[in-house]
Amino acid sequence: MTIACRFSVLAAAASGVLMGAVLMGALPAAAADVPLVPHRAVYDFTLGKSEGPKGPVGAKGRIVYEIRGDACTGYAVNFRQETEVSPPEGEAHSADVRSATFEAADGKSFRFRIETRMNGQLDKTVEGSAERSPGGLSIGLTKPAPEKIDLGVSVTFPVQQTMRSLEVARKGGSVLELKTFDGSGDGKTVYHSLQIIGAPLTKPAGDLTANIAAMKSMKRWRVVASNFDLKNTDAPALYSITFDMWENGISSNVSIDYGTFTLNGKMSKLEVFPVKPCKM
């Protein structure tokens, strides 16, 4: 697989991890009480490491992430990742992944639309919905073609995954393993997700979060989130994302590892939206 093709696949999949990153039934009370702040963050990326003969000689990009909603009405997430990758030989390739999702407040249903463009041309659009039930996961695709899929597996959707991560971190835990679904790939892929959560960070973040008064004394943890092929969990991770996870759900200091190269992101803009009262 060429760098361009591999990157388009992984960029779409990585959007799901950054977007959230629950078993059947209601969330535990501790998880439901996690306050996720509505916000819009922009991250500018540059090439980190590049390894092997197929590693790119240059890369740059930007991610725009926006989450709105609350524990009463559900969560709408809009995500866009634009990246340009220059291979050792030949012309640079660009990937533009746009994702719009809505996750129900109870974590039982999920709607998604993911559009991928390569070099300015539409490559594919995946659109559909998914529902969790005692019998497993049911997926209904409308694009690229109508299809119904029933999988006998319990999954966690992206926002619920973030809540679970915060719950584990607050309790002093260091490992979270879940089966996750975010609509990426072919729209019917379930991942085995592993998160390694470090101890609370004590040094100042040194980024735009310092401008948010409420975050100056807020806890944050360094997290490594990896997604594996559910059918072959012994294989290396498909990709990994390392980031600072703040107690209010904001992420900073993001690094995406695609195997042969990494992209290091710095937050260039952060806008926190007003929090509306939510009475359960």
C-alpha positions as CSV (number, residue, x, y, z in Angstrom):
1,M,0.0,0.0,0.0
2,T,1.4,3.4,-0.9
3,I,1.9,6.2,1.6
4,A,-1.0,8.1,0.1
5,C,-3.5,5.1,0.3
6,R,-2.3,4.1,3.8
7,F,-2.5,7.6,5.1
8,S,-6.1,8.1,3.8
9,V,-7.2,5.0,5.6
10,L,-5.5,5.8,8.8
11,A,-6.4,9.4,8.9
12,A,-10.1,8.5,8.7
13,A,-9.6,5.9,11.4
14,A,-7.6,8.2,13.7
15,S,-10.4,10.7,13.7
16,G,-12.5,8.3,15.8
17,V,-9.8,8.1,18.5
18,L,-9.4,11.8,18.8
19,M,-13.2,12.2,18.9
20,G,-13.2,10.3,22.0
21,A,-11.9,8.3,22.1
22,V,-19.6,1.5,27.8
23,L,-20.8,-1.8,28.2
24,M,-24.5,-2.6,27.8
25,G,-26.9,-0.7,30.1
26,A,-26.6,2.7,31.7
27,L,-23.3,4.3,32.5
28,P,-22.0,4.1,36.1
29,A,-22.7,7.2,38.1
30,A,-19.0,8.2,38.2
31,A,-18.8,8.2,34.4
32,A,-22.1,10.0,33.9
33,D,-20.9,12.9,36.1
34,V,-17.8,13.6,34.1
35,P,-18.2,17.2,32.8
36,L,-17.2,17.4,29.1
37,V,-16.9,21.1,28.1
38,P,-18.2,22.1,24.7
39,H,-15.2,23.5,22.8
40,R,-13.5,24.0,19.4
41,A,-9.8,23.3,19.1
42,V,-7.4,23.7,16.2
43,Y,-4.1,21.7,16.1
44,D,-1.3,22.4,13.6
45,F,0.9,19.4,12.8
46,T,4.4,18.9,11.5
47,L,6.4,15.8,10.7
48,G,8.0,14.1,13.7
49,K,9.9,10.9,13.1
50,S,10.2,9.3,9.7
51,E,11.6,5.7,9.5
52,G,12.5,3.3,6.7
53,P,12.7,3.7,3.0
54,K,9.0,4.4,2.7
55,G,8.9,7.0,5.4
56,P,7.9,10.5,4.1
57,V,10.4,13.3,3.8
58,G,7.9,15.9,4.7
59,A,4.4,16.3,6.2
60,K,2.2,19.0,7.6
61,G,-1.4,19.4,8.4
62,R,-4.2,20.7,10.6
63,I,-7.0,19.2,12.7
64,V,-10.1,21.1,13.7
65,Y,-12.2,19.4,16.4
66,E,-15.5,20.7,17.8
67,I,-17.8,19.2,20.3
68,R,-21.2,20.5,21.5
69,G,-23.9,19.1,23.6
70,D,-24.4,17.7,27.1
71,A,-25.4,14.7,29.1
72,C,-29.1,15.5,28.5
73,T,-29.3,16.1,24.8
74,G,-26.3,14.1,23.5
75,Y,-23.1,15.1,21.8
76,A,-22.5,16.5,18.2
77,V,-18.9,16.3,17.1
78,N,-17.4,17.8,13.9
79,F,-13.9,16.9,12.9
80,R,-11.7,17.8,10.0
81,Q,-8.1,16.7,9.3
82,E,-6.1,18.1,6.4
83,T,-2.7,16.7,5.8
84,E,0.0,16.8,3.1
85,V,2.6,14.1,2.9
86,S,5.7,14.1,0.7
87,P,7.0,10.6,-0.1
88,P,10.7,9.9,-0.7
89,E,10.0,10.0,-4.5
90,G,7.3,11.7,-6.5
91,E,4.8,14.4,-5.7
92,A,3.2,15.2,-2.4
93,H,-0.2,13.7,-1.6
94,S,-3.0,15.4,0.3
95,A,-5.7,13.9,2.5
96,D,-8.8,15.7,3.7
97,V,-11.0,13.8,6.2
98,R,-14.3,15.4,7.4
99,S,-16.4,13.7,10.0
100,A,-19.7,14.7,11.6
101,T,-21.2,12.5,14.3
102,F,-24.0,12.5,16.9
103,E,-23.9,10.3,19.9
104,A,-27.0,9.9,22.1
105,A,-26.7,10.9,25.7
106,D,-27.3,7.4,26.9
107,G,-24.6,6.0,24.6
108,K,-26.9,3.6,22.9
109,S,-27.1,5.1,19.4
110,F,-24.6,6.8,17.1
111,R,-24.9,8.6,13.7
112,F,-22.0,9.3,11.5
113,R,-20.9,10.7,8.1
114,I,-17.2,10.5,7.1
115,E,-16.0,12.0,3.8
116,T,-12.4,11.4,2.6
117,R,-10.8,13.4,-0.2
118,M,-7.4,12.5,-1.7
119,N,-5.5,15.2,-3.7
120,G,-8.7,17.3,-3.8
121,Q,-10.9,14.5,-5.3
122,L,-13.6,12.7,-3.4
123,D,-12.4,9.3,-2.5
124,K,-15.3,7.9,-0.5
125,T,-18.2,8.8,1.8
126,V,-19.3,6.5,4.6
127,E,-22.7,7.4,6.2
128,G,-24.9,5.5,8.6
129,S,-26.0,4.8,12.1
130,A,-25.4,2.3,14.8
131,E,-27.3,1.1,17.8
132,R,-26.2,-0.9,20.9
133,S,-28.5,-3.5,22.3
134,P,-28.3,-6.6,24.6
135,G,-27.6,-8.6,21.4
136,G,-24.7,-6.5,20.3
137,L,-24.1,-3.8,17.7
138,S,-26.5,-3.1,14.8
139,I,-25.2,-1.0,11.9
140,G,-27.3,0.6,9.1
141,L,-25.3,2.1,6.3
142,T,-26.8,4.5,3.7
143,K,-23.4,5.2,1.9
144,P,-21.5,4.0,-0.1
145,A,-24.5,1.6,-0.4
146,P,-27.5,0.6,1.8
147,E,-26.5,-2.3,4.1
148,K,-27.6,-3.8,7.4
149,I,-25.0,-5.4,9.6
150,D,-25.6,-7.1,13.0
151,L,-22.5,-7.9,15.1
152,G,-22.7,-9.9,18.3
153,V,-20.2,-7.6,20.1
154,S,-20.7,-5.0,22.8
155,V,-19.0,-1.7,21.9
156,T,-18.3,1.8,23.2
157,F,-18.9,4.9,21.1
158,P,-16.3,7.8,21.0
159,V,-17.7,10.2,23.6
160,Q,-18.5,7.4,26.0
161,Q,-14.9,6.2,25.5
162,T,-13.7,9.7,26.7
163,M,-15.9,9.5,29.7
164,R,-14.5,6.0,30.6
165,S,-11.0,7.3,30.2
166,L,-11.6,10.1,32.6
167,E,-13.3,7.8,35.0
168,V,-10.3,5.5,35.1
169,A,-7.8,8.4,35.3
170,R,-9.6,10.0,38.2
171,K,-9.6,6.7,40.1
172,G,-5.8,6.3,39.6
173,G,-6.1,3.6,37.0
174,S,-3.6,3.2,34.2
175,V,-5.2,0.8,31.6
176,L,-8.5,0.9,29.8
177,E,-9.4,-1.7,27.2
178,L,-12.6,-1.5,25.2
179,K,-14.1,-2.7,21.9
180,T,-14.9,0.6,20.1
181,F,-16.9,1.8,17.0
182,D,-16.7,5.2,15.4
183,G,-17.8,4.6,11.8
184,S,-14.3,4.9,10.3
185,G,-12.9,2.7,7.7
186,D,-15.7,0.9,5.9
187,G,-18.3,2.0,8.4
188,K,-18.6,-1.5,9.9
189,T,-15.3,-2.0,11.6
190,V,-15.0,-2.6,15.4
191,Y,-11.6,-2.0,17.0
192,H,-9.9,-3.4,20.0
193,S,-8.8,-0.1,21.8
194,L,-6.1,0.1,24.4
195,Q,-5.4,3.2,26.4
196,I,-2.4,3.6,28.7
197,I,-2.9,6.4,31.2
198,G,0.0,8.0,33.0
199,A,0.1,9.7,36.4
200,P,-1.3,13.2,36.6
201,L,1.0,15.8,35.0
202,T,2.4,18.5,37.3
203,K,4.4,20.8,34.9
204,P,2.5,23.6,33.2
205,A,1.2,22.6,29.8
206,G,2.8,25.6,28.1
207,D,0.0,25.9,25.5
208,L,-3.3,27.8,25.0
209,T,-5.0,26.0,27.9
210,A,-3.1,28.4,30.1
211,N,-5.4,31.1,28.9
212,I,-8.5,29.3,30.4
213,A,-8.7,30.4,34.0
214,A,-10.7,27.3,35.0
215,M,-7.9,25.0,33.6
216,K,-5.0,26.4,35.5
217,S,-5.6,24.1,38.5
218,M,-7.2,21.3,36.5
219,K,-5.8,17.8,36.3
220,R,-4.4,16.3,33.1
221,W,-2.9,12.9,32.2
222,R,-0.6,11.8,29.4
223,V,-2.5,9.1,27.4
224,V,-1.4,6.7,24.7
225,A,-4.4,5.4,22.8
226,S,-3.9,2.6,20.3
227,N,-6.3,0.8,18.0
228,F,-5.9,-2.9,17.0
229,D,-7.5,-5.1,14.5
230,L,-10.2,-6.9,16.5
231,K,-9.5,-10.1,14.6
232,N,-5.8,-10.0,15.1
233,T,-5.0,-8.3,18.4
234,D,-1.5,-9.9,18.4
235,A,-0.5,-7.7,15.4
236,P,1.0,-4.3,15.9
237,A,-1.4,-1.4,16.5
238,L,-3.0,0.1,13.4
239,Y,-2.1,3.5,14.7
240,S,-1.5,5.2,18.1
241,I,-2.4,8.7,19.4
242,T,-0.6,10.3,22.3
243,F,-2.1,13.3,24.0
244,D,-2.6,15.2,27.2
245,M,-6.2,14.5,28.5
246,W,-7.6,17.2,30.6
247,E,-10.3,16.6,33.2
248,N,-12.9,18.5,31.2
249,G,-12.3,16.4,28.1
250,I,-10.0,18.8,26.2
251,S,-6.9,17.3,24.5
252,S,-3.6,19.0,23.9
253,N,0.0,18.1,22.8
254,V,-1.2,15.6,20.3
255,S,1.0,13.2,18.4
256,I,-0.2,10.6,15.9
257,D,1.9,7.6,15.1
258,Y,1.3,5.9,11.7
259,G,4.1,3.4,12.1
260,T,6.6,4.7,9.5
261,F,6.1,8.3,10.6
262,T,4.6,10.5,13.3
263,L,2.8,13.9,13.2
264,N,3.3,16.2,16.1
265,G,0.5,18.7,16.8
266,K,0.4,22.0,18.7
267,M,-2.8,23.6,19.7
268,S,-3.1,26.9,17.8
269,K,-6.6,27.9,18.8
270,L,-9.0,27.0,21.6
271,E,-12.5,28.3,22.1
272,V,-14.6,27.2,25.0
273,F,-18.4,27.5,24.6
274,P,-20.8,28.4,27.4
275,V,-22.1,25.4,29.3
276,K,-25.9,25.2,29.4
277,P,-27.6,23.8,32.6
278,C,-28.5,20.1,32.2
279,K,-31.0,18.6,34.5
280,M,-31.2,14.8,34.2
